[in-house]
């Protein structure tokens, strides 16, 4: 069983990362799902992500997942909050009955240094010193914050502002100052680096469900 890691990402949530080594039939059997996705790799990622939700929460109602008005996947009545990410061959997920979730996994990308200006402000770029792995980590942290926030029209450099970055041994902390919440608020993410990928996830110390401004 290629479970890479399972952990409590905060007091309210469970998270896991899976390395996909099984055939598509394994995930179809485990989830009971068939999906109309032409790309074999994307179909496998989709099924593996759904499987990981049920791994974390055995009664997770996969058939009830629907996009909301901002295209964020949700369950009716928010029975569980959740987030899924995949960067083949890895898939990551978080599930919580209490708080919004955000997670992102990203295998190393050789062009990330050239792309950093698209999602990091000049000030934010100084935090990561043109290090491709740290830049990838910052991208993952912004993706996790974006998924947690779940709004359309977000500019990563303008609306997901990195306020602070610190490293504590193997864990990297990135604190955001969100510009679209009402009122504006801080959001903490934690990140770690593997030989193959970066992973970032939102950490909540209390139950918060913010309002948002219209953009």
Order of alpha helices (4+ residues) and beta strands (2+ residues): beta-beta-alpha-alpha-beta-beta-beta-beta-beta-alpha-alpha-alpha-alpha-beta-beta-beta-beta-beta-beta
